[in-house]
Amino acid sequence: MDRAGNSRKGPSGPTLFRQIATRLAAFTLLFALLDIGLVVVSYSRQPESLAQELLTLEAHRAENSADLTIGPPGAEHWSARYIDPATIAGQSRPGVLMDWTRRERIAGGFRISGVRTIDQDGRSRWLFMQFEGDGIAPYVPVIFNEIVQHVLLPLIPLSLLLLLFNIVAVRRVLQPLRRAEAEVDALDADNVLRRLSEAPEPREVNTLVRAVNRALTRLDETMAILRGFTANAAHELRTPLSIMQLSLDKLPPSALRDDLQADTQHMARLVGQMLDLAQADALAVEPDVLVDLADIGREVVAAMAPKVFAAERDLRFESVGDTRALGHAEAIYRIYRNLIDNALAHAPGATPIEVTAGPGPQLSVRDHGPGIADEDRPHIFERFWRKDRRKTDGAGLGLGIVQRLAQAHGGAITVDNASGGGALFRVTFAAPDEDR
């Protein structure tokens, strides 16, 4: 979840690592297919070599099988038998027979004949083989054996080693990107000066990270200009609004004057909240400044008591336990004030407003109004959100200011419906060290 409460969804497409690995695997497969094609083409142009290899393969098979009736696939008129060298005419030395192969063209195809020496049961025997065939079908076992022996067996381990090497290399190359991704996810609006660390290599990643840092700098400058404009505009509007309010007070009593005064007060409150919001966005809280939430709470209650009493409401304050916290006194003052204003605006009749400091580094403000509806909970801290926009009192900034100030302290604000009715807002802060 990010700070706005939205879940971060992962990318829907494949990762760069997966794309590279897939392409490497596809390239390896393509290379294997090309190698197989070259083997097939090369052997198909060497019929004599195919014939020799085929008879040698059949002889190896005969060494392990007594069945000589099975020949190569697609062979016609296959015959195989053991022979005695002494019965073969034309030998230079009786009892000596050399391996030989003869391939000859015949009508409708070719004839292959030959002799191979094989070992069976510890003794040498001579096997004569002959068959007829046509096309490349009889050579399929030879081609398949060559593919296995000279393509697949050396290519598979080599490809696996190459793929493993590339995986390791790609992971190392992508490591700066993963680190940059983690740093981007860790970026915080409270620390606008933070930038991504620039890896010296690879150059493409360094260029990308530097471009992101430049974009963050431009964004920070733009936001600073907007915050400055908002603060300056709100500050400049305060003086003419005060003059307008004094001028309206000099008018004779009338319903028109009352309406104008109400509108002016609403505008003055809006301008004040805009100024508070701009200051809250620019607030930098020192991490070791100790404040007392009870002292600040008493000061706020004393300052706002006349306004609350004028609305015929009761404002109560209570301090519970240790109320020390780490924070910015002026910002915590605004938190108190905005929560009390919110309770004053949304709780009916003469119901009281209860302000509590503690126990521990927290404060709370409770009203006795209708509470917070479930459908309104996701929106009440949104800036300029109002459930009923027809009402003119309030611009929907008060709770947004409180949330921003709480976040600037590294704390949080929660809201619950109190037992007995009413909304209970609680703001927590960082606790001081025990040795303070």
Residue, then its C-alpha position, 0 to 999 in steps of 0.5 A: m500500500d502507498r501513502a494514499g492507501n492505494s495498492r501497488k499492482g505489479p506490471s502485467g507484462p513479462t520482465l526484462f529478465r524473462q524476455i532475455a532468457t526466452r530469447l536466449a532459449a529460442f536462439t539456442l533452439l534455432f541453432a540446434l535446428l540449424d545444426i541438425g539441418l546441416v547434418v541432414v544435408s551433409y549426409s544426404r550428399q554423401p551416400e557412400s558414407l551413409a552406407q558405411e555408417l548404416l552397415t556399421l550400425e546394423a553390425h553393432r545391433a547384431e552384436n547384442s541380438a541374435d535376430l538377424t532378420i531385422g534390417p534398417p527401416g525401409a530396407e527391401h530384400w534384407s539378408a544377413r548371415y555369418i560367413d567363414p573367411a576361407t570360403i570367400a574367394g579372392q582373399s590375399r591371405p586365407g582366414v583374413l577378411m577386411d571390413w568393406t562396403r559396396r553401394e551400387r545403383i540398381a533399377g528402382g533404387f540402390r543395393i548395399s552390401g558389406v562385411r563387418t567384424i563383430d565380437q560375440d561371446g569373446r570371439s570374432r565373427w564376420l557378418f555379411m549384410q545386404f539389402e536394397g532400398d530407395g530414398i533416404a528412409p533406410y538411412v534414418p537410423v544413421i542420421f538420427n544416431e549422428i544427430v544424437q552423437h554429434v549434435l545433441l550430446p555436445l550441444i545440450p551441456l554447452s547450451l545449458l552452460l551458456l544459458l546459465f552463464n547468461i542468466v548470471a550475467v543478466r541478473r548482475v546487469l539488471q541488479p542496478l535496475r532492481r535497486a533503483e526500483a526499490e529506491v523509487d518505491a521508498l521515495d517519500a513525499d516528506n523527504v523531497l530531497r532524496r534521490l536515486s543512487e547512480a550506479p556507474e555501470p551499465r551506462e544505460v542504467n546510469t543514464l536512466v537513473r540520472a534522467v529520473n533524478r532530473a525529473l524528481t528535481r524538476l517536480d520538486e521545483t514545481m511543487a515548491i513554486l505551487r506551495g509558495f504561490t498558495a502561501n503567498a496568495a493566502h497571506e496576501l488575501r488576509t489583509p483585504l479580508s480583515i479590512m472588509q470585515l471591519s468595513l462590514d462591522k460599520l454598516p447598520p444592522s441588517a440581514l444583508r450585512d449578516d450574510l456578508q459577514a458570514d461569507t467574509q468569515h468563511m473566506a477568512r477561514l478558507v484563506g487561513q486553512m490554505l495557508d496552514l496547508a501550504q505550511a504543513d506541506a513545507l513543514a520539516v519536523e526536527p527528530d529530537v525536539l521534545v514537546d508536552l502535548a498537555d501544555i499545548g492542549r491547554e493553550v489551544v483550549a484557552a484560545m478557542a474557549p470564547k469561540v466555543f462558548a459563543a456557540e453555546r458549547d462546552l469545551r473540556f480538556e483532560s491530561v492523562g499520564d505522561t504526555r511528552a512527545l517528539g514534535h513541532a509545537e506550532a504544528i501540534y497547535r494547528i492539529y488541536r485547533n483543526l480537530i476542535d473546529n471540525a467537532l464544532a462544525h459537525a456536532p449538533g446542539a449544546t453537546p460538549i467537545e472533549v480534548t485529551a492529551g495522553p496517555g503517552p505521545q497521543l492526543s484525541v478530540r471527541d464530539h457527541g455528534p452522529g459519528i462517521a458513516d462507513e461510506d465516508r471513512p475513505h474520504i474524510f481526510e481527502r482535501f476539499w472533500r465535503k459530504d454535502r457541498r451545499k453547505t458553505d461553512g468549511a472547505g473540506l481542508g481541516l482534516g486533510i491538514v491534520q493528516r498532513l501534519a501527523q504524517a510530517h511527524g511520522g505519526a498517524i491519525t485514526v477515527d472511530n465512532a465512540s461508544g455512546g455516540g460521536a466521532l473520536f479522532r486520535v493522533t499519535f506521535a513519536a515517543p521520546d527516548e526513555d533517558r530524557 
